[in-house]
């Protein structure tokens, strides 16, 4: 029994879930607050992403005998913080359905590798960095208002990044909560243990929401989650076919979108916790970590209403600082990828600046325009003129 259910793999799955809820989930609460969603809609959203992540992780890990770690889109949630307030909730649900449907088709058709191979990686990295940039900056805009709280959280982050990187974000949240509690800034009086109540929202499909929200969300999830998620598996020697890894979670995300899920995908931030040797020295046993993670997701997701109430009780500077510090690694990776290729730096820089600006034009958000301008500049700067006057790439 010890060999079939190794404790280290189960613990790895549990840690990955805790890290997911301690860091990336903060973005969902920020997005819901910015969009003015009520507690029932937020509880349903948490339930949907937890159930989707749990079911897909259990199924894919069991079928492939590989630690397939699934989650919700962290950069997608960051994008929604600014994009969601511009779109009515039923239209946003319609955009979520379209985004998940497009990713499902990419996985089923075998075009996943083709699309990701043709998209300039510098543009994709710049788009990701631009979306996440404001969250990193927000850590330091909060510092003058709450120097004790934010300063202690930054110090905790640096210490734990040196001593125990895996637990850095969980430690940041714990220290921040402790300090806020000691200073009387927590409001847990109204928190009670409640089961989540899924709320169905009939999707409304509008071209504005699909173009400004659905398409960027699909691209962000593709390049920011699925591509690095597959890369993590490959780095640890797992050659699982990528098609089911893309279409499986995405197909599940289509119906769950009607309950608030903005997407289910491969994990990129927490995947290494379950795919590396810390989960189990034998790579053939690490799939158990994926199954354990799925079970923990289902348990926590069942109490989505309680989780929503807990996060609502946290002071805003604590939430903003936790989110910003949790995304520093992703921002760093995006900036490094954007500037890596000398010949692509200018288009990537334009993509980053437009996206980070938060602008909106013709009802379409900054991520869309950043992508359009970046790809347009890339195409123009890389076209070659033949003697006959024809343009060739």
ZADREN-71333 format. One record per residue (C-alpha): residue number from 1; x, y, z. Coordinates in nm, 2 decimals. Example, Ala and Ser with C-alpha at 12.3 -4.5 7.8 and 13.67 -1.06 7.14 Angstrom:
BEGIN
+-----+--------+--------+--------+
| pos |   east |  north |     up |
+-----+--------+--------+--------+
|   1 |   1.23 |  -0.45 |   0.78 |
|   2 |   1.37 |  -0.11 |   0.71 |
+-----+--------+--------+--------+
END
This chain:
BEGIN
+-----+--------+--------+--------+
| pos |   east |  north |     up |
+-----+--------+--------+--------+
|   1 |   0.00 |   0.00 |   0.00 |
|   2 |   0.29 |   0.23 |   0.08 |
|   3 |   0.43 |   0.17 |  -0.27 |
|   4 |   0.10 |   0.22 |  -0.45 |
|   5 |   0.01 |   0.54 |  -0.26 |
|   6 |   0.34 |   0.71 |  -0.18 |
|   7 |   0.30 |   0.98 |   0.08 |
|   8 |   0.54 |   1.22 |  -0.09 |
|   9 |   0.33 |   1.22 |  -0.41 |
|  10 |   0.01 |   1.29 |  -0.21 |
|  11 |   0.18 |   1.57 |  -0.02 |
|  12 |   0.31 |   1.72 |  -0.35 |
|  13 |  -0.05 |   1.73 |  -0.48 |
|  14 |  -0.17 |   1.89 |  -0.16 |
|  15 |   0.11 |   2.16 |  -0.17 |
|  16 |   0.03 |   2.24 |  -0.54 |
|  17 |  -0.33 |   2.30 |  -0.45 |
|  18 |  -0.25 |   2.52 |  -0.16 |
|  19 |   0.00 |   2.72 |  -0.36 |
|  20 |  -0.27 |   2.77 |  -0.63 |
|  21 |  -0.53 |   2.90 |  -0.39 |
|  22 |  -0.28 |   3.10 |  -0.19 |
|  23 |  -0.15 |   3.29 |  -0.49 |
|  24 |  -0.32 |   3.28 |  -0.84 |
|  25 |  -0.67 |   3.25 |  -0.70 |
|  26 |  -0.63 |   3.60 |  -0.55 |
|  27 |  -0.66 |   3.73 |  -0.91 |
|  28 |  -1.01 |   3.58 |  -0.94 |
|  29 |  -1.13 |   3.76 |  -0.64 |
|  30 |  -0.99 |   4.09 |  -0.78 |
|  31 |  -1.15 |   4.03 |  -1.12 |
|  32 |  -1.49 |   3.95 |  -0.96 |
|  33 |  -1.47 |   4.26 |  -0.74 |
|  34 |  -1.37 |   4.48 |  -1.03 |
|  35 |  -1.67 |   4.35 |  -1.23 |
|  36 |  -1.91 |   4.39 |  -0.94 |
|  37 |  -2.00 |   4.02 |  -0.92 |
|  38 |  -2.19 |   3.91 |  -0.61 |
|  39 |  -2.09 |   3.64 |  -0.37 |
|  40 |  -2.31 |   3.37 |  -0.54 |
|  41 |  -2.14 |   3.43 |  -0.88 |
|  42 |  -1.80 |   3.43 |  -0.72 |
|  43 |  -1.87 |   3.11 |  -0.53 |
|  44 |  -1.99 |   2.94 |  -0.85 |
|  45 |  -1.68 |   3.06 |  -1.04 |
|  46 |  -1.45 |   2.90 |  -0.77 |
|  47 |  -1.66 |   2.58 |  -0.78 |
|  48 |  -1.64 |   2.56 |  -1.16 |
|  49 |  -1.26 |   2.61 |  -1.19 |
|  50 |  -1.19 |   2.37 |  -0.89 |
|  51 |  -1.42 |   2.10 |  -1.03 |
|  52 |  -1.28 |   2.14 |  -1.38 |
|  53 |  -0.92 |   2.13 |  -1.26 |
|  54 |  -0.99 |   1.83 |  -1.03 |
|  55 |  -1.17 |   1.61 |  -1.28 |
|  56 |  -0.93 |   1.68 |  -1.56 |
|  57 |  -0.62 |   1.62 |  -1.34 |
|  58 |  -0.76 |   1.29 |  -1.21 |
|  59 |  -0.87 |   1.17 |  -1.56 |
|  60 |  -0.55 |   1.27 |  -1.75 |
|  61 |  -0.31 |   1.15 |  -1.48 |
|  62 |  -0.49 |   0.82 |  -1.45 |
|  63 |  -0.51 |   0.76 |  -1.82 |
|  64 |  -0.16 |   0.87 |  -1.92 |
|  65 |   0.02 |   0.75 |  -1.60 |
|  66 |   0.20 |   1.09 |  -1.60 |
|  67 |   0.16 |   1.38 |  -1.35 |
|  68 |  -0.07 |   1.59 |  -1.56 |
|  69 |  -0.13 |   1.90 |  -1.34 |
|  70 |  -0.43 |   2.11 |  -1.45 |
|  71 |  -0.55 |   2.44 |  -1.31 |
|  72 |  -0.72 |   2.76 |  -1.42 |
|  73 |  -0.55 |   3.02 |  -1.63 |
|  74 |  -0.35 |   3.26 |  -1.40 |
|  75 |  -0.26 |   3.51 |  -1.68 |
|  76 |  -0.62 |   3.48 |  -1.80 |
|  77 |  -0.75 |   3.58 |  -1.46 |
|  78 |  -0.50 |   3.87 |  -1.45 |
|  79 |  -0.63 |   3.98 |  -1.79 |
|  80 |  -0.99 |   3.96 |  -1.66 |
|  81 |  -0.92 |   4.21 |  -1.38 |
|  82 |  -0.91 |   4.49 |  -1.63 |
|  83 |  -1.11 |   4.33 |  -1.92 |
|  84 |  -1.41 |   4.19 |  -1.73 |
|  85 |  -1.55 |   4.53 |  -1.60 |
|  86 |  -1.60 |   4.63 |  -1.96 |
|  87 |  -1.82 |   4.34 |  -2.06 |
|  88 |  -2.16 |   4.23 |  -1.92 |
|  89 |  -2.13 |   3.90 |  -1.73 |
|  90 |  -2.36 |   3.70 |  -1.97 |
|  91 |  -2.15 |   3.82 |  -2.26 |
|  92 |  -1.83 |   3.74 |  -2.07 |
|  93 |  -1.97 |   3.38 |  -2.02 |
|  94 |  -2.03 |   3.36 |  -2.40 |
|  95 |  -1.66 |   3.47 |  -2.45 |
|  96 |  -1.54 |   3.20 |  -2.21 |
|  97 |  -1.74 |   2.94 |  -2.40 |
|  98 |  -1.59 |   3.05 |  -2.73 |
|  99 |  -1.23 |   3.06 |  -2.59 |
| 100 |  -1.27 |   2.71 |  -2.45 |
| 101 |  -1.42 |   2.58 |  -2.77 |
| 102 |  -1.14 |   2.72 |  -2.98 |
| 103 |  -0.88 |   2.55 |  -2.76 |
| 104 |  -1.07 |   2.23 |  -2.78 |
| 105 |  -1.06 |   2.24 |  -3.16 |
| 106 |  -0.69 |   2.32 |  -3.16 |
| 107 |  -0.63 |   2.01 |  -2.95 |
| 108 |  -0.85 |   1.78 |  -3.15 |
| 109 |  -0.73 |   1.89 |  -3.49 |
| 110 |  -0.36 |   1.85 |  -3.41 |
| 111 |  -0.30 |   2.22 |  -3.48 |
| 112 |  -0.17 |   2.29 |  -3.14 |
| 113 |   0.20 |   2.25 |  -3.23 |
| 114 |   0.15 |   2.43 |  -3.57 |
| 115 |  -0.01 |   2.74 |  -3.42 |
| 116 |   0.24 |   2.77 |  -3.13 |
| 117 |   0.53 |   2.72 |  -3.38 |
| 118 |   0.42 |   3.00 |  -3.60 |
| 119 |   0.33 |   3.25 |  -3.33 |
| 120 |   0.65 |   3.46 |  -3.25 |
| 121 |   0.74 |   3.36 |  -2.90 |
| 122 |   0.86 |   3.71 |  -2.83 |
| 123 |   0.52 |   3.86 |  -2.90 |
| 124 |   0.34 |   3.60 |  -2.68 |
| 125 |   0.59 |   3.66 |  -2.40 |
| 126 |   0.55 |   4.04 |  -2.43 |
| 127 |   0.17 |   4.00 |  -2.42 |
| 128 |   0.19 |   3.80 |  -2.10 |
| 129 |   0.43 |   4.04 |  -1.94 |
| 130 |   0.22 |   4.34 |  -2.03 |
| 131 |  -0.09 |   4.18 |  -1.88 |
| 132 |   0.08 |   4.10 |  -1.56 |
| 133 |   0.29 |   4.41 |  -1.53 |
| 134 |   0.04 |   4.62 |  -1.33 |
| 135 |   0.02 |   4.35 |  -1.06 |
| 136 |   0.39 |   4.37 |  -1.00 |
| 137 |   0.37 |   4.75 |  -0.98 |
| 138 |   0.08 |   4.74 |  -0.75 |
| 139 |   0.29 |   4.58 |  -0.48 |
| 140 |   0.49 |   4.90 |  -0.45 |
| 141 |   0.20 |   5.14 |  -0.49 |
| 142 |   0.05 |   4.98 |  -0.19 |
| 143 |   0.38 |   5.01 |   0.01 |
| 144 |   0.34 |   5.38 |   0.12 |
| 145 |  -0.02 |   5.32 |   0.24 |
| 146 |   0.06 |   5.00 |   0.44 |
| 147 |   0.44 |   5.00 |   0.50 |
| 148 |   0.43 |   4.76 |   0.79 |
| 149 |   0.21 |   4.50 |   0.62 |
| 150 |   0.34 |   4.52 |   0.27 |
| 151 |   0.71 |   4.56 |   0.38 |
| 152 |   0.68 |   4.25 |   0.60 |
| 153 |   0.53 |   4.05 |   0.31 |
| 154 |   0.80 |   4.16 |   0.07 |
| 155 |   1.07 |   4.06 |   0.33 |
| 156 |   0.90 |   3.72 |   0.38 |
| 157 |   0.90 |   3.66 |   0.01 |
| 158 |   1.27 |   3.73 |  -0.03 |
| 159 |   1.36 |   3.52 |   0.27 |
| 160 |   1.15 |   3.22 |   0.16 |
| 161 |   1.27 |   3.25 |  -0.20 |
| 162 |   1.62 |   3.20 |  -0.06 |
| 163 |   1.54 |   2.92 |   0.19 |
| 164 |   1.22 |   2.75 |   0.07 |
| 165 |   1.11 |   2.88 |  -0.27 |
| 166 |   0.82 |   2.63 |  -0.30 |
| 167 |   0.65 |   2.78 |   0.01 |
| 168 |   0.72 |   3.15 |  -0.06 |
| 169 |   0.37 |   3.26 |  -0.16 |
| 170 |   0.20 |   3.05 |   0.10 |
| 171 |   0.43 |   3.21 |   0.36 |
| 172 |   0.36 |   3.56 |   0.23 |
| 173 |  -0.01 |   3.50 |   0.26 |
| 174 |   0.03 |   3.35 |   0.61 |
| 175 |   0.24 |   3.64 |   0.74 |
| 176 |   0.02 |   3.90 |   0.58 |
| 177 |  -0.29 |   3.75 |   0.73 |
| 178 |  -0.12 |   3.73 |   1.08 |
| 179 |  -0.02 |   4.09 |   1.07 |
| 180 |  -0.36 |   4.20 |   0.94 |
| 181 |  -0.52 |   4.00 |   1.22 |
| 182 |  -0.30 |   4.15 |   1.49 |
| 183 |  -0.38 |   4.50 |   1.37 |
| 184 |  -0.76 |   4.43 |   1.36 |
| 185 |  -0.79 |   4.46 |   0.98 |
| 186 |  -0.96 |   4.12 |   0.93 |
| 187 |  -1.34 |   4.08 |   0.92 |
| 188 |  -1.40 |   3.71 |   0.96 |
| 189 |  -1.71 |   3.76 |   1.18 |
| 190 |  -1.95 |   3.68 |   0.90 |
| 191 |  -1.75 |   3.38 |   0.76 |
| 192 |  -1.93 |   3.04 |   0.79 |
| 193 |  -1.87 |   2.70 |   0.64 |
| 194 |  -2.10 |   2.67 |   0.34 |
| 195 |  -2.12 |   2.44 |   0.04 |
| 196 |  -2.09 |   2.60 |  -0.30 |
| 197 |  -2.41 |   2.65 |  -0.50 |
| 198 |  -2.33 |   2.65 |  -0.87 |
| 199 |  -2.51 |   2.93 |  -1.06 |
| 200 |  -2.60 |   2.87 |  -1.42 |
| 201 |  -2.56 |   3.18 |  -1.65 |
| 202 |  -2.70 |   3.15 |  -2.00 |
| 203 |  -2.42 |   3.27 |  -2.24 |
| 204 |  -2.48 |   3.57 |  -2.46 |
| 205 |  -2.26 |   3.58 |  -2.77 |
| 206 |  -2.15 |   3.93 |  -2.89 |
| 207 |  -1.87 |   4.00 |  -3.14 |
| 208 |  -1.73 |   4.27 |  -2.91 |
| 209 |  -1.69 |   4.04 |  -2.61 |
| 210 |  -1.56 |   3.75 |  -2.83 |
| 211 |  -1.30 |   3.98 |  -3.00 |
| 212 |  -1.19 |   4.18 |  -2.69 |
| 213 |  -1.22 |   3.91 |  -2.43 |
| 214 |  -1.26 |   3.56 |  -2.58 |
| 215 |  -0.98 |   3.56 |  -2.84 |
| 216 |  -0.72 |   3.72 |  -2.62 |
| 217 |  -0.81 |   3.48 |  -2.34 |
| 218 |  -0.77 |   3.18 |  -2.57 |
| 219 |  -0.43 |   3.31 |  -2.69 |
| 220 |  -0.31 |   3.39 |  -2.34 |
| 221 |  -0.42 |   3.05 |  -2.21 |
| 222 |  -0.25 |   2.88 |  -2.51 |
| 223 |   0.08 |   3.05 |  -2.48 |
| 224 |   0.09 |   3.12 |  -2.10 |
| 225 |  -0.05 |   2.79 |  -1.98 |
| 226 |  -0.06 |   2.51 |  -2.24 |
| 227 |   0.28 |   2.57 |  -2.40 |
| 228 |   0.48 |   2.59 |  -2.08 |
| 229 |   0.27 |   2.32 |  -1.92 |
| 230 |   0.37 |   2.08 |  -2.20 |
| 231 |   0.73 |   2.20 |  -2.17 |
| 232 |   0.74 |   2.11 |  -1.80 |
| 233 |   0.62 |   1.76 |  -1.87 |
| 234 |   0.88 |   1.72 |  -2.15 |
| 235 |   1.16 |   1.86 |  -1.92 |
| 236 |   1.09 |   1.58 |  -1.67 |
| 237 |   1.09 |   1.31 |  -1.94 |
| 238 |   0.72 |   1.26 |  -2.00 |
| 239 |   0.64 |   1.23 |  -2.37 |
| 240 |   0.26 |   1.22 |  -2.33 |
| 241 |   0.09 |   1.32 |  -2.66 |
| 242 |  -0.01 |   1.69 |  -2.63 |
| 243 |  -0.34 |   1.67 |  -2.81 |
| 244 |  -0.54 |   1.52 |  -2.52 |
| 245 |  -0.36 |   1.75 |  -2.28 |
| 246 |  -0.51 |   2.04 |  -2.47 |
| 247 |  -0.86 |   1.93 |  -2.58 |
| 248 |  -0.94 |   1.73 |  -2.26 |
| 249 |  -0.94 |   2.03 |  -2.01 |
| 250 |  -1.07 |   2.27 |  -2.27 |
| 251 |  -1.37 |   2.05 |  -2.36 |
| 252 |  -1.45 |   2.02 |  -1.99 |
| 253 |  -1.43 |   2.40 |  -1.97 |
| 254 |  -1.70 |   2.46 |  -2.23 |
| 255 |  -2.00 |   2.36 |  -2.01 |
| 256 |  -1.83 |   2.48 |  -1.69 |
| 257 |  -1.80 |   2.83 |  -1.85 |
| 258 |  -2.17 |   2.86 |  -1.79 |
| 259 |  -2.11 |   2.84 |  -1.42 |
| 260 |  -1.83 |   3.10 |  -1.43 |
| 261 |  -1.51 |   2.91 |  -1.53 |
| 262 |  -1.28 |   3.12 |  -1.75 |
| 263 |  -1.08 |   2.82 |  -1.86 |
| 264 |  -0.93 |   2.49 |  -1.75 |
| 265 |  -0.58 |   2.42 |  -1.87 |
| 266 |  -0.24 |   2.27 |  -1.79 |
| 267 |  -0.07 |   2.43 |  -1.49 |
| 268 |   0.25 |   2.62 |  -1.56 |
| 269 |   0.33 |   2.77 |  -1.22 |
| 270 |   0.26 |   2.47 |  -0.99 |
| 271 |   0.33 |   2.18 |  -1.23 |
| 272 |   0.70 |   2.14 |  -1.13 |
| 273 |   0.59 |   2.06 |  -0.77 |
| 274 |   0.43 |   1.74 |  -0.89 |
| 275 |   0.65 |   1.64 |  -1.19 |
| 276 |   0.99 |   1.67 |  -1.02 |
| 277 |   1.18 |   1.42 |  -0.80 |
| 278 |   1.05 |   1.58 |  -0.48 |
| 279 |   0.71 |   1.43 |  -0.56 |
| 280 |   0.86 |   1.08 |  -0.59 |
| 281 |   1.21 |   0.96 |  -0.69 |
| 282 |   1.05 |   0.71 |  -0.94 |
| 283 |   0.90 |   0.90 |  -1.23 |
| 284 |   0.66 |   0.62 |  -1.29 |
| 285 |   0.49 |   0.69 |  -0.96 |
| 286 |   0.45 |   1.07 |  -0.99 |
| 287 |   0.11 |   1.03 |  -1.17 |
| 288 |  -0.03 |   0.97 |  -0.82 |
| 289 |   0.05 |   1.33 |  -0.73 |
| 290 |  -0.18 |   1.44 |  -1.02 |
| 291 |  -0.46 |   1.23 |  -0.89 |
| 292 |  -0.41 |   1.35 |  -0.53 |
| 293 |  -0.42 |   1.71 |  -0.66 |
| 294 |  -0.75 |   1.65 |  -0.83 |
| 295 |  -0.91 |   1.51 |  -0.52 |
| 296 |  -0.79 |   1.80 |  -0.31 |
| 297 |  -0.93 |   2.04 |  -0.58 |
| 298 |  -1.27 |   1.88 |  -0.56 |
| 299 |  -1.28 |   1.89 |  -0.18 |
| 300 |  -1.18 |   2.26 |  -0.16 |
| 301 |  -1.41 |   2.35 |  -0.46 |
| 302 |  -1.71 |   2.21 |  -0.27 |
| 303 |  -1.67 |   2.49 |  -0.02 |
| 304 |  -1.63 |   2.77 |  -0.27 |
| 305 |  -1.87 |   3.00 |  -0.08 |
| 306 |  -1.66 |   2.98 |   0.23 |
| 307 |  -1.34 |   3.04 |   0.04 |
| 308 |  -1.50 |   3.34 |  -0.12 |
| 309 |  -1.60 |   3.48 |   0.21 |
| 310 |  -1.26 |   3.43 |   0.36 |
| 311 |  -1.08 |   3.62 |   0.08 |
| 312 |  -1.35 |   3.89 |   0.09 |
| 313 |  -1.25 |   3.95 |   0.46 |
| 314 |  -0.89 |   4.01 |   0.37 |
| 315 |  -0.77 |   4.38 |   0.34 |
| 316 |  -0.71 |   4.50 |  -0.02 |
| 317 |  -0.34 |   4.57 |   0.02 |
| 318 |  -0.28 |   4.22 |   0.15 |
| 319 |  -0.46 |   4.07 |  -0.16 |
| 320 |  -0.29 |   4.30 |  -0.40 |
| 321 |   0.06 |   4.23 |  -0.26 |
| 322 |   0.01 |   3.85 |  -0.26 |
| 323 |  -0.11 |   3.86 |  -0.62 |
| 324 |   0.18 |   4.08 |  -0.73 |
| 325 |   0.45 |   3.87 |  -0.55 |
| 326 |   0.30 |   3.55 |  -0.68 |
| 327 |   0.33 |   3.68 |  -1.04 |
| 328 |   0.69 |   3.81 |  -1.02 |
| 329 |   0.83 |   3.49 |  -1.17 |
| 330 |   0.58 |   3.50 |  -1.46 |
| 331 |   0.66 |   3.87 |  -1.53 |
| 332 |   1.03 |   3.80 |  -1.52 |
| 333 |   0.99 |   3.51 |  -1.77 |
| 334 |   0.77 |   3.72 |  -2.00 |
| 335 |   1.01 |   4.01 |  -2.01 |
| 336 |   1.31 |   3.78 |  -2.07 |
| 337 |   1.13 |   3.60 |  -2.35 |
| 338 |   1.02 |   3.92 |  -2.51 |
| 339 |   1.37 |   4.06 |  -2.53 |
| 340 |   1.55 |   3.74 |  -2.60 |
| 341 |   1.56 |   3.77 |  -2.98 |
| 342 |   1.74 |   4.09 |  -3.11 |
| 343 |   1.54 |   4.10 |  -3.44 |
| 344 |   1.20 |   4.08 |  -3.26 |
| 345 |   1.26 |   4.33 |  -2.97 |
| 346 |   1.08 |   4.62 |  -3.12 |
| 347 |   0.75 |   4.44 |  -3.20 |
| 348 |   0.77 |   4.28 |  -2.86 |
| 349 |   0.83 |   4.61 |  -2.69 |
| 350 |   0.53 |   4.76 |  -2.87 |
| 351 |   0.32 |   4.47 |  -2.76 |
| 352 |   0.43 |   4.51 |  -2.40 |
| 353 |   0.38 |   4.88 |  -2.39 |
| 354 |   0.03 |   4.88 |  -2.54 |
| 355 |  -0.08 |   4.59 |  -2.33 |
| 356 |   0.06 |   4.73 |  -2.01 |
| 357 |  -0.11 |   5.07 |  -2.08 |
| 358 |  -0.45 |   4.93 |  -2.01 |
| 359 |  -0.60 |   5.14 |  -2.30 |
| 360 |  -0.93 |   5.07 |  -2.46 |
| 361 |  -1.03 |   5.17 |  -2.81 |
| 362 |  -1.35 |   5.09 |  -3.01 |
| 363 |  -1.47 |   4.88 |  -2.72 |
| 364 |  -1.16 |   4.65 |  -2.75 |
| 365 |  -0.91 |   4.62 |  -2.47 |
| 366 |  -0.53 |   4.67 |  -2.45 |
| 367 |  -0.44 |   4.30 |  -2.49 |
| 368 |  -0.62 |   4.29 |  -2.82 |
| 369 |  -0.45 |   4.61 |  -2.95 |
| 370 |  -0.11 |   4.51 |  -2.81 |
| 371 |  -0.13 |   4.18 |  -3.00 |
| 372 |  -0.25 |   4.35 |  -3.33 |
| 373 |   0.02 |   4.62 |  -3.32 |
| 374 |   0.29 |   4.37 |  -3.22 |
| 375 |   0.20 |   4.12 |  -3.49 |
| 376 |   0.16 |   4.40 |  -3.75 |
| 377 |   0.50 |   4.55 |  -3.67 |
| 378 |   0.66 |   4.20 |  -3.67 |
| 379 |   0.51 |   4.12 |  -4.01 |
| 380 |   0.61 |   4.46 |  -4.16 |
| 381 |   0.97 |   4.45 |  -4.03 |
| 382 |   1.02 |   4.09 |  -4.15 |
| 383 |   0.88 |   4.13 |  -4.50 |
| 384 |   1.13 |   4.11 |  -4.78 |
| 385 |   1.10 |   4.27 |  -5.12 |
| 386 |   1.17 |   4.07 |  -5.43 |
| 387 |   1.29 |   4.24 |  -5.75 |
| 388 |   0.95 |   4.19 |  -5.91 |
| 389 |   0.79 |   4.39 |  -5.64 |
| 390 |   0.63 |   4.09 |  -5.46 |
| 391 |   0.64 |   4.07 |  -5.08 |
| 392 |   0.76 |   3.75 |  -4.92 |
| 393 |   0.80 |   3.66 |  -4.56 |
+-----+--------+--------+--------+
END
